[in-house]
């Protein structure tokens, strides 16, 4: 159980970092400058400070655009990476919930994305539990 908790913690920290890095990279692609990536307990959410002369609402979706394709790489691995696909896909959606309010076309989808993200993460964790259980069962036989 402790290995699973540590594994999930590492996935969360890694994906959160990649999400914020995605905002910075997406900003530079669109001609803006990322000033800082902030991970501070005094802020409610980690965020990326972006300096841009234009109001580019699409910049808010940079984190999701950067992390979502990563989940599909895990799907290609096969059965072993299957649970990671669901966990990373769901967490990518969940981490992007606050970003949706900055991007008007998706602002109304926020509750749906929150539910979908949590549901996918729970399903992925159940798949992980099943894999761990199968492995433990094989060792018993």
C-alpha positions as CSV (number, residue, x, y, z in Angstrom):
1,X,0.0,0.0,0.0
2,X,2.8,2.4,0.8
3,X,4.4,1.8,-2.6
4,X,1.1,2.7,-4.3
5,X,0.7,5.9,-2.3
6,X,4.3,6.9,-3.1
7,X,3.7,6.1,-6.7
8,X,0.6,8.2,-6.8
9,X,2.3,11.1,-5.1
10,X,5.1,11.0,-7.7
11,X,2.6,10.9,-10.5
12,X,0.8,13.9,-9.1
13,X,3.9,16.0,-8.5
14,X,5.3,15.1,-11.9
15,X,2.1,15.8,-13.8
16,X,1.5,19.0,-11.9
17,X,5.0,20.2,-12.9
18,X,4.5,19.1,-16.5
19,X,1.1,20.9,-16.5
20,X,2.7,24.2,-15.4
21,X,5.6,23.7,-17.8
22,X,3.0,23.2,-20.5
23,X,1.6,26.7,-19.9
24,X,5.2,28.2,-20.1
25,X,6.0,26.3,-23.3
26,X,2.7,27.1,-24.9
27,X,3.2,30.8,-24.0
28,X,6.6,30.9,-25.6
29,X,5.2,29.2,-28.8
30,X,2.6,31.9,-29.0
31,X,5.1,34.7,-28.6
32,X,4.6,35.4,-24.9
33,X,7.1,35.0,-22.0
34,X,6.7,32.9,-19.0
35,X,8.0,34.9,-16.0
36,X,7.8,32.2,-13.3
37,X,6.2,28.9,-12.4
38,X,4.9,29.3,-8.8
39,X,4.6,26.4,-6.4
40,X,3.8,28.3,-3.2
41,X,1.6,27.3,-0.3
42,X,0.4,30.9,0.1
43,X,-1.4,30.6,-3.3
44,X,-4.4,28.4,-3.6
45,X,-3.2,26.8,-6.8
46,X,0.2,26.5,-8.5
47,X,0.3,28.7,-11.5
48,X,2.5,30.1,-14.2
49,X,3.0,33.8,-14.5
50,X,2.9,34.8,-18.2
51,X,3.7,38.2,-19.7
52,X,1.9,38.7,-23.0
53,X,1.0,41.8,-24.8
54,X,-2.1,40.2,-26.3
55,X,-5.0,38.6,-24.3
56,X,-4.6,35.0,-25.4
57,X,-7.2,33.0,-23.5
58,X,-6.1,29.9,-25.2
59,X,-2.9,30.1,-23.1
60,X,-4.9,28.8,-20.2
61,X,-5.3,25.5,-22.0
62,X,-1.5,25.0,-22.4
63,X,-1.2,22.7,-19.4
64,X,-3.9,20.4,-20.7
65,X,-2.6,20.5,-24.2
66,X,0.8,19.5,-22.9
67,X,-0.2,16.7,-20.5
68,X,-3.1,15.0,-22.2
69,X,-1.1,13.5,-25.0
70,X,1.2,12.0,-22.4
71,X,-1.7,9.8,-21.2
72,X,-2.1,8.2,-24.6
73,X,1.6,7.2,-24.5
74,X,0.7,5.0,-21.5
75,X,-2.2,3.5,-23.4
76,X,0.3,2.3,-26.1
77,X,2.3,0.3,-23.5
78,X,-0.5,-2.2,-23.1
79,X,-2.0,-3.8,-20.0
80,X,0.7,-2.6,-17.7
81,X,0.3,1.1,-18.8
82,X,-3.5,0.9,-19.0
83,X,-4.2,2.1,-15.5
84,X,-1.7,4.9,-16.0
85,X,-3.6,6.1,-19.0
86,X,-6.8,6.6,-16.9
87,X,-5.0,8.1,-13.9
88,X,-2.9,10.6,-16.1
89,X,-5.9,11.4,-18.3
90,X,-8.2,12.0,-15.4
91,X,-5.5,14.0,-13.4
92,X,-4.8,16.1,-16.5
93,X,-8.5,17.0,-16.7
94,X,-8.7,17.6,-13.0
95,X,-5.6,19.9,-12.9
96,X,-7.1,21.9,-15.7
97,X,-10.3,22.7,-14.0
98,X,-9.2,26.2,-12.8
99,X,-7.9,26.9,-16.3
100,X,-11.3,26.4,-17.8
101,X,-12.6,29.6,-16.2
102,X,-10.0,31.6,-18.2
103,X,-11.0,30.1,-21.5
104,X,-14.7,31.0,-22.1
105,X,-15.6,28.3,-24.7
106,X,-14.9,25.6,-22.0
107,X,-15.9,27.5,-18.8
108,X,-19.4,25.9,-18.8
109,X,-17.8,22.4,-19.0
110,X,-15.9,22.8,-15.8
111,X,-18.3,20.6,-13.6
112,X,-18.3,17.9,-16.3
113,X,-14.5,17.9,-16.6
114,X,-14.2,17.7,-12.8
115,X,-16.5,14.7,-12.6
116,X,-14.9,13.0,-15.6
117,X,-11.4,13.6,-14.2
118,X,-12.2,12.2,-10.8
119,X,-14.1,9.2,-12.3
120,X,-11.1,8.4,-14.7
121,X,-8.6,8.6,-11.8
122,X,-10.7,6.3,-9.6
123,X,-11.1,3.8,-12.4
124,X,-7.4,3.9,-13.1
125,X,-6.7,3.3,-9.4
126,X,-9.1,0.4,-9.4
127,X,-7.2,-1.1,-12.4
128,X,-3.9,-0.6,-10.5
129,X,-5.4,-2.4,-7.5
130,X,-6.5,-5.2,-9.7
131,X,-3.0,-5.6,-11.2
132,X,-1.3,-5.5,-7.8
133,X,-3.9,-8.1,-6.6
134,X,-3.2,-10.4,-9.6
135,X,0.5,-10.2,-9.0
136,X,0.1,-11.0,-5.3
137,X,-2.2,-13.9,-6.2
138,X,0.3,-15.3,-8.7
139,X,3.0,-15.3,-6.0
140,X,0.8,-17.3,-3.7
141,X,0.2,-20.0,-6.2
